[in-house]
């Protein structure tokens, strides 16, 4: 039997169905993106430090002593516990130079603690 090639319209429908399915099954939500690699970012605000920062929100319930991550669409119905965490993406060479070798991170911690009381 011959298999007829799919047309662009069929591909679009399949893609849309696939995206809807993925959207429906998500277990996390991206709440903020900071792209400090972008050329338009003023690195004077961060002392030359650059990274990509993603704030990710997850929701979970406890079942039989185990954490169960729940789909975003179910968060309100299940009254889940929520947490936002930050994921930082660094260039290895820049991370070593700016954070490790120069002590920039330690200075950041000291300043943060000084101004946050």
Secondary structure, 3 states (H helix, E strand, C coil): CCCCCCCHHHHHHHHHHHHHHHHHHCCEEEEEEEECCCCCCCHHHHCCCCCEEEEEEEEEEEECCEEEECCHHHHHHHCCEEEEEEEEECCHHHHHHHHHHCCHHHHHHHHHHHHHC
